[in-house]
Amino acid sequence: MTPLKRHPALVPLSQDHHHGLMLVLKIKKGMQYGVEARRMSAYLQHEFEEALLPHFREEEQGVFMWLPEADAMRIRALDEHHRMEALAGSIAEDPENISLLRLFIVLLETHIRFEERVLFPHLQECFPEHLNKMAPGLQATASCHVGADWPDHFWLPLTP
């Protein structure tokens, strides 16, 4: 697949998406290694509060508003944000539930792919004037070292 050319105003959001995919990968690795759900849940909660939730708000307040309220892409993106927020709450209440973690990472990965492959290209095509006005405004909310300061690197294989 040819890499998508991203408008400079959307680059910080795309960088956040890359970090979201890294979160998905780390949880998948933890599951592959048989890590206890509570350890992965703690990490997910941390990243949700520190990176994902601020990213959602940035999109909702700075980008989605350009689309009509009844627009199917806007409705889908907002619905997925709300579903992930609800799932994060359920995971906080039941951190041992591996099924909730699986559901969350599937939804997050699907959501990111939708935004990168469908929603952002649509925004670039239909709202270039908005993007040009906001180009310097957005900042990536996720650190480029996602999880680097997290003390439990459960996603790394154990060495003998």
C-alpha positions, 0 to 999 in steps of 0.5 A, spaced: 500 500 500 502 506 498 503 511 504 498 516 504 500 523 504 498 527 510 496 534 510 501 538 515 496 540 520 494 532 521 501 530 522 500 530 529 494 526 530 497 521 525 503 521 530 498 519 536 495 514 531 502 511 531 503 511 538 496 508 539 498 502 534 504 501 539 499 500 545 495 495 541 502 491 539 504 491 546 498 489 549 498 483 543 505 481 545 503 481 553 497 476 551 502 472 547 507 472 553 501 470 557 502 476 562 496 477 567 491 481 565 491 486 570 498 488 568 496 490 561 490 493 564 494 498 568 498 500 562 492 501 558 489 505 563 495 509 564 496 510 556 488 512 556 488 517 561 495 520 558 495 520 551 488 517 548 483 521 552 487 528 550 487 525 543 480 524 542 478 531 545 483 534 540 480 530 534 473 532 537 474 539 538 479 541 533 477 536 527 470 533 527 466 539 528 467 541 520 463 535 518 455 536 519 452 533 525 449 527 521 455 525 517 456 518 517 464 518 518 463 523 524 458 519 527 462 513 527 468 516 529 465 519 535 461 513 537 468 509 537 471 514 542 465 513 546 465 506 546 473 506 548 471 511 553 466 506 556 471 500 555 476 503 559 471 504 564 469 497 564 477 495 564 478 499 570 472 496 574 475 489 572 482 489 570 482 481 570 478 481 564 482 479 558 476 479 554 475 487 555 482 488 553 482 484 547 475 488 545 479 494 546 485 493 542 481 491 536 476 497 537 482 501 537 486 498 531 480 498 527 478 506 529 485 508 527 485 505 521 478 508 519 481 515 521 487 514 517 485 511 511 478 514 510 476 520 515 483 524 514 483 523 506 476 525 506 478 531 511 484 533 506 479 533 500 473 536 503 476 541 508 483 544 505 481 551 508 480 549 515 487 545 515 491 550 512 488 555 517 490 550 523 496 547 520 501 550 526 495 549 531 495 541 533 500 538 537 501 530 538 499 528 545 502 522 545 510 522 547 514 519 542 517 514 547 510 511 549 511 507 555 518 508 556 517 511 563 512 505 565 516 500 570 513 494 567 515 492 560 511 486 560 511 486 552 518 484 552 520 477 552 523 474 558 530 473 557 533 466 561 
